[in-house]
């Protein structure tokens, strides 16, 4: 789109330049050597711009010169009018499109509930957004960097986004932070992530905040600011490289699971509601009715791995299982129905 606009302006500019050259040369020939090229260029300029000053070159005795002036005037005025109207249309249309886009995004954001907010879609945030999309989680992104947003929208054109500063209260309120389930503070600046974490917790104390930390020594400060968990990409990258060396099959399994778009398996977790408290695990019929692999049950700080069917559930237990997004939704319905 932008290339087409540039081509139009470049073409119009070349035509205008040609008219100025032809007009200057023509007046030089008509007026003779008594007039300088500056005089001839000035004559051409006041003709096509309709300024209306007196003729620098006397054309009273030159009918051909006046016809030449008429041709230059109509040609130049037409090109100038084309350029001015296109510039005006470009500015007005751009402002209108921006206004409509902003309103559309605000309306879509208002309809979101229990969603996730990704603050920063650079190298880390881009992959977070991709994972949320792959697992069918509702989310929107916020980034003040236009290049980051353009790269993000090239891959995910239909997602809700705001080109705004996530450290601003009004931006997070617009993104629905009060209704959101979680927020990722993953800009490239630790100070920004600290402020975003603090602001999000201030606006919604119950929201879960995961923050990125580039310098590991800042992690405690960011936690104190409100982040529930702080992740250092450099630290995680180091552990990943060590795991690749020591336990390559495990790493390969997890990579395959994440990259397989056909099966789209993920390790998920769901909270046990109070209505299931005191009931055995077998009452959910997970192994019988769902294609989900139950891995563990977390009760407080304790873990029960590969739990048996007679395991007694408690309110707020966490079921950890492997399933597709579709099976996760089915399991969520089964749990809530119980």
ZAVEX-979024 format. One line per 3 residues: number of its first residue (from 1); for each residue z, y, x of N, C-alpha, C. Coordinates in steps of 0.1 Angstrom, whole numbers, plus 5000, padded with zeros to 4 digits. Last residue first. Layout:
# residues N
NUM> Z:Y:X:Z:Y:X:Z:Y:X; ...
END
This chain:
# residues 338
338> 5376:4689:4812:5388:4681:4812:5401:4689:4810; 5358:4709:4814:5359:4702:4801:5372:4694:4800; 5359:4715:4840:5364:4725:4831:5366:4719:4817
335> 5348:4692:4851:5362:4696:4854:5368:4705:4844; 5322:4692:4840:5331:4681:4838:5346:4684:4840; 5313:4716:4851:5314:4715:4836:5323:4703:4833
332> 5313:4709:4878:5321:4721:4873:5323:4720:4858; 5294:4689:4878:5308:4686:4881:5317:4697:4877; 5271:4704:4873:5275:4693:4863:5290:4690:4866
329> 5270:4720:4895:5271:4726:4882:5276:4716:4872; 5266:4701:4915:5278:4709:4915:5281:4715:4902; 5241:4691:4908:5253:4683:4906:5266:4690:4907
326> 5227:4714:4916:5226:4709:4902:5238:4701:4899; 5231:4715:4944:5236:4726:4935:5236:4722:4920; 5243:4682:4953:5232:4692:4952:5238:4704:4944
323> 5272:4674:4973:5263:4673:4961:5252:4683:4962; 5303:4663:4984:5289:4665:4988:5280:4663:4976; 5335:4678:4980:5326:4668:4978:5312:4672:4983
320> 5368:4685:4974:5358:4687:4984:5348:4675:4983; 5389:4700:4952:5381:4688:4954:5369:4692:4963; 5420:4713:4954:5406:4716:4957:5399:4703:4959
317> 5446:4721:4929:5440:4713:4940:5425:4716:4942; 5454:4735:4907:5449:4743:4919:5446:4734:4931; 5474:4709:4895:5468:4722:4893:5465:4730:4906
314> 5467:4677:4907:5476:4688:4905:5468:4700:4902; 5460:4642:4902:5456:4656:4904:5467:4665:4901; 5466:4612:4917:5471:4621:4906:5467:4635:4910
311> 5445:4585:4924:5451:4597:4929:5454:4607:4918; 5431:4563:4916:5444:4565:4909:5452:4577:4915; 5408:4562:4931:5407:4566:4917:5420:4569:4911
308> 5416:4577:4964:5414:4566:4955:5413:4570:4940; 5399:4600:4986:5410:4596:4977:5406:4585:4968; 5391:4607:5013:5385:4596:5006:5396:4591:4996
305> 5421:4624:5023:5407:4620:5026:5403:4607:5018; 5440:4649:5014:5439:4634:5011:5424:4631:5013; 5459:4673:5031:5446:4668:5027:5448:4653:5025
302> 5481:4702:5025:5478:4688:5028:5464:4684:5024; 5486:4727:5017:5482:4726:5031:5478:4711:5035; 5476:4722:4985:5483:4732:4994:5477:4731:5008
299> 5456:4696:4986:5468:4700:4979:5476:4709:4987; 5424:4686:4985:5433:4694:4993:5444:4699:4983; 5406:4656:4989:5413:4665:4979:5424:4673:4987
296> 5373:4646:4999:5387:4648:5001:5393:4657:4990; 5348:4637:4991:5352:4635:5004:5367:4636:5006; 5326:4623:4967:5339:4630:4969:5345:4627:4983
293> 5294:4629:4962:5303:4621:4971:5316:4628:4973; 5276:4627:4932:5284:4635:4941:5293:4626:4949; 5261:4622:4908:5256:4618:4921:5263:4627:4931
290> 5283:4610:4882:5277:4621:4889:5272:4616:4903; 5294:4589:4868:5285:4597:4861:5278:4608:4869; 5310:4574:4887:5302:4567:4877:5291:4576:4872
287> 5324:4591:4903:5316:4581:4910:5306:4574:4900; 5338:4606:4884:5329:4613:4893:5319:4602:4899; 5356:4605:4862:5344:4596:4863:5333:4601:4872
284> 5379:4617:4857:5367:4626:4858:5354:4618:4859; 5398:4598:4858:5396:4604:4845:5383:4613:4845; 5403:4592:4884:5394:4583:4877:5390:4589:4863
281> 5424:4607:4892:5411:4611:4896:5400:4604:4888; 5448:4611:4865:5443:4605:4877:5428:4609:4880; 5467:4641:4857:5458:4630:4854:5452:4624:4866
278> 5483:4662:4865:5490:4649:4861:5480:4638:4858; 5461:4686:4854:5473:4683:4862:5480:4671:4856; 5440:4695:4839:5439:4682:4846:5451:4678:4854
275> 5446:4720:4831:5445:4710:4821:5444:4696:4826; 5445:4737:4854:5458:4732:4849:5457:4721:4839; 5416:4727:4874:5423:4735:4864:5437:4729:4860
272> 5408:4725:4908:5413:4717:4896:5420:4726:4886; 5380:4741:4922:5395:4741:4920:5398:4733:4907; 5357:4726:4945:5360:4732:4932:5375:4731:4930
269> 5332:4728:4971:5346:4726:4966:5348:4733:4953; 5306:4710:4990:5311:4720:4980:5326:4718:4978; 5281:4706:5012:5295:4702:5010:5302:4714:5002
266> 5248:4700:4999:5258:4709:5005:5272:4702:5003; 5213:4692:4998:5227:4688:4997:5236:4698:5004; 5185:4692:4992:5194:4704:4992:5208:4701:4990
263> 5163:4676:4990:5176:4671:4985:5186:4683:4983; 5143:4694:4999:5141:4685:4988:5154:4681:4982; 5151:4709:5021:5149:4716:5008:5147:4707:4997
260> 5171:4704:5046:5163:4696:5037:5162:4703:5023; 5189:4719:5061:5175:4723:5061:5166:4715:5051; 5214:4708:5057:5212:4722:5054:5197:4726:5053
257> 5211:4682:5066:5216:4684:5053:5212:4699:5048; 5203:4686:5093:5193:4680:5083:5197:4683:5069; 5227:4697:5102:5215:4704:5103:5204:4699:5093
254> 5244:4675:5099:5247:4687:5092:5234:4696:5091; 5232:4656:5116:5234:4653:5102:5236:4666:5094; 5233:4669:5141:5220:4666:5135:5221:4663:5120
251> 5260:4669:5145:5253:4682:5144:5240:4680:5137; 5264:4641:5147:5271:4649:5136:5264:4662:5134; 5249:4636:5170:5245:4629:5157:5252:4637:5145
248> 5262:4650:5191:5249:4654:5186:5245:4648:5173; 5288:4657:5203:5286:4649:5191:5273:4653:5185; 5285:4671:5228:5295:4661:5227:5292:4651:5215
245> 5264:4690:5225:5264:4682:5237:5273:4669:5235; 5269:4702:5201:5255:4696:5203:5255:4687:5215; 5294:4712:5206:5292:4700:5196:5279:4694:5198
242> 5287:4733:5222:5296:4722:5228:5294:4710:5219; 5273:4749:5204:5266:4743:5217:5274:4732:5223; 5293:4755:5186:5281:4747:5182:5274:4741:5194
239> 5310:4770:5201:5314:4757:5196:5303:4748:5192; 5293:4792:5205:5298:4785:5216:5303:4771:5212; 5289:4802:5179:5278:4797:5186:5282:4788:5198
236> 5315:4810:5173:5309:4798:5165:5297:4793:5173; 5316:4832:5190:5326:4821:5192:5320:4808:5185; 5295:4848:5180:5295:4843:5194:5304:4831:5196
233> 5303:4853:5154:5291:4845:5157:5290:4840:5171; 5335:4850:5142:5328:4856:5153:5315:4847:5156; 5350:4857:5111:5341:4848:5118:5334:4856:5130
230> 5379:4858:5092:5370:4866:5102:5363:4855:5110; 5391:4860:5059:5387:4852:5071:5378:4860:5079; 5400:4880:5044:5406:4867:5042:5403:4858:5054
227> 5405:4914:5053:5396:4902:5053:5404:4889:5052; 5423:4935:5055:5421:4929:5042:5412:4916:5042; 5433:4945:5078:5426:4954:5070:5423:4948:5056
224> 5441:4922:5092:5451:4931:5086:5445:4942:5077; 5416:4913:5099:5424:4905:5090:5435:4914:5084; 5409:4933:5118:5401:4932:5106:5408:4923:5095
221> 5428:4928:5137:5428:4941:5130:5420:4940:5117; 5421:4903:5146:5434:4905:5139:5434:4918:5132; 5395:4907:5157:5396:4899:5146:5410:4901:5138
218> 5390:4921:5180:5391:4929:5168:5395:4921:5156; 5385:4902:5200:5398:4909:5201:5401:4918:5189; 5359:4893:5196:5370:4885:5191:5383:4892:5191
215> 5334:4913:5185:5343:4912:5196:5356:4905:5191; 5322:4909:5160:5314:4907:5172:5323:4905:5185; 5329:4895:5130:5336:4901:5142:5328:4898:5154
212> 5325:4896:5095:5320:4893:5108:5327:4901:5119; 5346:4885:5069:5341:4895:5077:5335:4890:5090; 5350:4878:5035:5347:4872:5048:5341:4882:5057
209> 5372:4882:5009:5364:4889:5019:5363:4881:5032; 5377:4878:4975:5377:4871:4988:5368:4878:4997; 5396:4899:4953:5383:4895:4959:5385:4888:4972
206> 5419:4909:4944:5417:4895:4942:5404:4890:4948; 5419:4937:4947:5428:4929:4955:5425:4914:4954; 5395:4959:4947:5397:4946:4940:5405:4937:4948
203> 5398:4982:4962:5391:4983:4949:5394:4970:4940; 5410:4972:4985:5416:4983:4977:5411:4984:4963; 5392:4954:4993:5405:4949:4989:5412:4960:4981
200> 5370:4971:5000:5369:4961:4990:5382:4956:4985; 5382:4987:5021:5377:4993:5008:5376:4983:4997; 5387:4967:5041:5398:4975:5035:5394:4981:5022
197> 5360:4958:5046:5371:4949:5041:5382:4956:5035; 5349:4982:5054:5343:4975:5042:5354:4966:5037; 5363:4987:5078:5364:4996:5067:5359:4990:5054
194> 5355:4964:5093:5369:4967:5090:5371:4976:5078; 5328:4968:5094:5333:4956:5088:5347:4958:5084; 5327:4992:5110:5322:4992:5096:5327:4980:5088
191> 5338:4981:5134:5345:4992:5127:5340:4993:5112; 5318:4963:5142:5331:4958:5138:5339:4968:5130; 5285:4963:5132:5295:4971:5137:5309:4966:5132
188> 5265:4950:5118:5266:4948:5133:5277:4955:5140; 5280:4936:5088:5272:4945:5095:5273:4943:5110; 5293:4919:5070:5286:4913:5081:5276:4923:5087
185> 5314:4910:5048:5312:4923:5056:5306:4918:5069; 5309:4896:5017:5306:4894:5031:5305:4907:5038; 5330:4889:4990:5322:4899:4997:5321:4895:5012
182> 5333:4874:4957:5335:4874:4971:5326:4885:4978; 5332:4879:4930:5340:4868:4934:5343:4868:4949; 5332:4911:4913:5327:4901:4922:5337:4891:4926
179> 5341:4931:4898:5338:4919:4890:5333:4908:4900; 5345:4951:4916:5356:4948:4907:5354:4935:4899; 5320:4955:4927:5330:4948:4935:5342:4944:4926
176> 5294:4963:4919:5303:4955:4910:5314:4948:4917; 5280:4982:4932:5276:4967:4935:5285:4958:4927; 5293:5004:4926:5280:5002:4920:5275:4988:4922
173> 5315:5001:4942:5317:5001:4928:5304:4998:4920; 5303:5003:4967:5309:4990:4963:5311:4989:4948; 5296:5030:4965:5285:5020:4967:5291:5006:4963
170> 5320:5044:4963:5310:5044:4952:5299:5034:4953; 5332:5040:4988:5337:5034:4976:5327:5033:4965; 5313:5032:5017:5316:5042:5006:5321:5035:4994
167> 5304:5012:5033:5318:5017:5036:5322:5027:5025; 5278:5007:5027:5288:4999:5021:5302:5003:5024; 5254:5030:5020:5265:5027:5029:5276:5020:5023
164> 5223:5017:5006:5234:5026:5007:5244:5021:5017; 5202:5004:4989:5200:5010:5003:5211:5021:5004; 5208:4974:4973:5211:4988:4973:5210:4993:4988
161> 5193:4947:4954:5197:4954:4966:5200:4968:4964; 5185:4916:4940:5191:4929:4938:5196:4935:4951; 5154:4900:4947:5168:4901:4947:5173:4915:4945
158> 5127:4894:4949:5133:4896:4936:5148:4898:4935; 5119:4890:4975:5115:4902:4969:5122:4905:4955; 5127:4877:5002:5133:4876:4989:5131:4888:4981
155> 5111:4884:5024:5114:4870:5021:5119:4868:5007; 5109:4911:5021:5097:4904:5024:5099:4889:5021; 5135:4919:5019:5127:4919:5007:5114:4912:5009
152> 5143:4917:5046:5150:4909:5036:5141:4908:5024; 5127:4937:5058:5126:4923:5062:5132:4914:5052; 5138:4959:5043:5124:4956:5042:5121:4941:5047
149> 5164:4959:5052:5161:4957:5038:5147:4953:5036; 5161:4966:5079:5168:4953:5075:5164:4949:5061; 5150:4991:5076:5142:4981:5082:5148:4967:5079
146> 5171:5007:5065:5159:5004:5057:5151:4993:5063; 5204:5003:5064:5193:5002:5073:5181:4998:5066; 5224:5000:5046:5219:5014:5048:5207:5014:5057
143> 5228:4975:5022:5225:4978:5036:5219:4992:5037; 5237:4949:5002:5239:4963:5004:5237:4966:5019; 5227:4925:4978:5229:4929:4991:5230:4944:4992
140> 5241:4900:4955:5233:4912:4958:5236:4917:4972; 5241:4869:4937:5245:4878:4948:5236:4890:4948; 5249:4836:4925:5245:4850:4922:5250:4860:4933
137> 5237:4807:4940:5248:4816:4938:5244:4830:4935; 5220:4785:4947:5219:4791:4934:5232:4799:4930; 5217:4777:4972:5227:4770:4965:5229:4777:4951
134> 5197:4795:4982:5194:4780:4982:5204:4773:4973; 5211:4819:4980:5199:4817:4972:5196:4802:4971; 5230:4815:5000:5234:4818:4986:5223:4815:4976
131> 5213:4812:5022:5221:4801:5018:5226:4803:5004; 5201:4838:5023:5193:4826:5022:5201:4814:5017; 5224:4853:5029:5217:4855:5016:5208:4843:5013
128> 5230:4844:5054:5239:4842:5043:5233:4843:5030; 5207:4852:5068:5209:4838:5066:5220:4835:5055; 5212:4880:5067:5199:4875:5062:5201:4860:5059
125> 5236:4884:5080:5235:4886:5066:5223:4880:5060; 5228:4881:5107:5237:4872:5101:5236:4872:5086; 5208:4900:5113:5206:4887:5117:5215:4877:5110
122> 5213:4920:5083:5206:4919:5096:5205:4904:5100; 5223:4930:5060:5214:4919:5059:5205:4919:5072; 5252:4941:5046:5245:4940:5059:5236:4928:5059
119> 5272:4926:5025:5271:4940:5031:5265:4939:5045; 5268:4909:4997:5265:4908:5012:5263:4922:5017; 5288:4898:4972:5281:4910:4978:5280:4908:4993
116> 5285:4875:4945:5289:4878:4959:5281:4890:4964; 5299:4873:4912:5289:4872:4922:5294:4875:4936; 5312:4875:4888:5316:4864:4897:5305:4862:4907
113> 5284:4890:4873:5298:4888:4873:5301:4875:4881; 5258:4914:4866:5263:4903:4874:5279:4902:4873; 5250:4936:4852:5250:4923:4845:5256:4911:4853
110> 5249:4956:4871:5260:4956:4860:5261:4943:4852; 5227:4949:4885:5240:4948:4891:5251:4948:4881; 5207:4957:4867:5208:4943:4871:5222:4940:4877
107> 5212:4985:4867:5213:4977:4855:5215:4962:4858; 5207:4991:4894:5220:4994:4888:5222:4986:4876; 5180:4985:4896:5189:4977:4904:5204:4979:4898
104> 5169:5004:4878:5167:4989:4876:5177:4981:4883; 5176:5027:4891:5181:5025:4878:5180:5010:4875; 5160:5024:4914:5175:5026:4915:5181:5023:4902
101> 5134:5023:4904:5140:5012:4912:5155:5012:4912; 5132:5049:4893:5132:5037:4884:5137:5025:4891; 5134:5064:4917:5144:5066:4906:5144:5054:4897
98> 5112:5055:4931:5126:5053:4937:5136:5055:4926; 5092:5063:4914:5094:5049:4917:5108:5046:4922; 5095:5091:4916:5097:5084:4903:5100:5069:4905
95> 5090:5095:4943:5103:5099:4937:5106:5092:4924; 5064:5086:4944:5074:5080:4952:5088:5083:4947; 5051:5104:4926:5051:5090:4923:5062:5082:4931
92> 5055:5128:4941:5061:5126:4927:5062:5112:4924; 5041:5122:4965:5055:5126:4965:5062:5123:4952; 5016:5115:4955:5023:5106:4964:5038:5109:4964
89> 5008:5138:4941:5010:5125:4934:5018:5115:4942; 5007:5156:4963:5016:5158:4952:5019:5145:4944; 4987:5144:4978:5000:5146:4984:5010:5148:4973
86> 4966:5145:4959:4971:5132:4964:4984:5133:4970; 4963:5173:4956:4967:5165:4944:4972:5151:4949; 4955:5180:4982:4968:5186:4976:4972:5177:4965
83> 4931:5166:4986:4943:5164:4995:4956:5168:4989; 4915:5177:4966:4918:5162:4966:4930:5159:4975; 4915:5203:4973:4921:5200:4960:4924:5185:4960
80> 4900:5201:4997:4914:5206:4997:4921:5202:4984; 4876:5192:4987:4884:5183:4996:4898:5188:4996; 4868:5214:4971:4869:5200:4965:4878:5191:4974
77> 4867:5234:4989:4877:5235:4979:4879:5222:4973; 4845:5225:5005:4858:5227:5011:4869:5227:5000; 4824:5225:4987:4827:5213:4994:4842:5214:4999
74> 4823:5251:4977:4825:5240:4968:4830:5227:4975; 4820:5265:5002:4831:5268:4994:4834:5256:4984; 4795:5255:5013:4808:5253:5020:4820:5255:5011
71> 4778:5264:4992:4779:5250:4995:4793:5247:5002; 4782:5292:4994:4786:5285:4982:4788:5270:4984; 4773:5296:5020:4787:5299:5017:4791:5292:5004
68> 4746:5290:5016:4754:5282:5026:4769:5284:5023; 4740:5311:5000:4739:5298:4995:4747:5288:5003; 4743:5332:5019:4752:5331:5007:4752:5317:5000
65> 4723:5326:5037:4737:5326:5041:4747:5325:5030; 4701:5330:5022:4703:5317:5027:4718:5315:5031; 4702:5358:5018:4704:5349:5006:4707:5335:5011
62> 4712:5382:5036:4709:5368:5039:4712:5360:5027; 4723:5407:5034:4708:5406:5036:4704:5392:5039; 4750:5402:5031:4743:5410:5021:4727:5409:5022
59> 4767:5391:5049:4756:5382:5043:4748:5389:5032; 4784:5398:5077:4777:5404:5066:4766:5395:5062; 4814:5381:5084:4799:5381:5087:4792:5387:5075
56> 4836:5386:5069:4836:5390:5084:4822:5391:5088; 4841:5397:5037:4833:5389:5046:4833:5395:5060; 4875:5401:5027:4862:5406:5028:4854:5397:5038
53> 4894:5374:5012:4893:5386:5021:4878:5389:5021; 4899:5351:4996:4893:5363:4990:4892:5375:4999; 4908:5325:4998:4918:5336:5000:4912:5349:4995
50> 4897:5300:4995:4896:5310:4984:4906:5321:4986; 4894:5282:5015:4908:5283:5009:4908:5293:4998; 4868:5283:5022:4872:5271:5015:4886:5272:5010
47> 4868:5310:5032:4858:5306:5022:4864:5294:5014; 4886:5312:5052:4888:5320:5041:4879:5316:5029; 4873:5293:5070:4886:5291:5065:4889:5299:5053
44> 4848:5306:5077:4848:5292:5070:4862:5290:5063; 4858:5328:5090:4849:5330:5078:4849:5317:5070; 4871:5316:5111:4879:5324:5102:4871:5326:5089
41> 4849:5306:5125:4859:5297:5120:4867:5304:5109; 4836:5330:5132:4829:5321:5123:4839:5311:5117; 4855:5342:5148:4851:5349:5136:4844:5339:5126
38> 4855:5323:5168:4868:5325:5161:4864:5332:5148; 4830:5325:5179:4834:5313:5172:4846:5314:5163; 4819:5359:5173:4825:5348:5181:4827:5336:5172
35> 4788:5375:5167:4801:5370:5161:4806:5359:5170; 4764:5379:5179:4773:5391:5177:4787:5387:5172; 4747:5358:5178:4757:5359:5190:4766:5370:5189
32> 4746:5351:5143:4740:5354:5156:4751:5355:5166; 4750:5344:5116:4755:5357:5121:4749:5361:5135; 4739:5318:5115:4735:5328:5105:4738:5342:5111
29> 4752:5304:5135:4737:5305:5135:4732:5316:5127; 4778:5307:5128:4774:5312:5141:4759:5313:5142; 4778:5295:5103:4780:5309:5104:4776:5315:5117
26> 4774:5268:5112:4764:5275:5104:4765:5290:5104; 4797:5263:5127:4784:5263:5134:4774:5270:5126; 4816:5265:5107:4817:5274:5119:4804:5275:5126
23> 4807:5245:5089:4808:5259:5085:4808:5269:5097; 4810:5222:5105:4796:5226:5100:4796:5241:5096; 4837:5223:5109:4828:5223:5121:4814:5228:5116
20> 4847:5221:5083:4851:5233:5092:4841:5234:5104; 4836:5197:5075:4832:5209:5068:4835:5221:5077; 4850:5180:5093:4836:5180:5094:4830:5193:5087
17> 4876:5183:5083:4873:5187:5097:4858:5189:5099; 4873:5171:5058:4877:5185:5059:4873:5191:5073; 4868:5145:5066:4858:5152:5058:4860:5167:5059
14> 4892:5138:5078:4879:5138:5086:4868:5146:5079; 4909:5140:5057:4911:5149:5068:4898:5150:5077; 4900:5119:5041:4899:5133:5036:4901:5143:5047
11> 4907:5098:5058:4893:5100:5054:4891:5114:5049; 4935:5101:5060:4927:5101:5072:4912:5104:5069; 4942:5096:5033:4944:5109:5039:4936:5111:5052
8> 4933:5070:5029:4928:5081:5021:4930:5094:5027; 4948:5056:5049:4934:5056:5050:4927:5068:5041; 4974:5060:5038:4970:5066:5051:4955:5067:5053
5> 4971:5044:5015:4974:5058:5014:4970:5065:5027; 4967:5019:5027:4957:5024:5018:4959:5039:5017; 4992:5015:5040:4979:5016:5048:4968:5022:5040
2> 5009:5013:5018:5010:5025:5027:4997:5026:5036; 5000:4988:5008:5000:5000:5000:5000:5013:5009
END
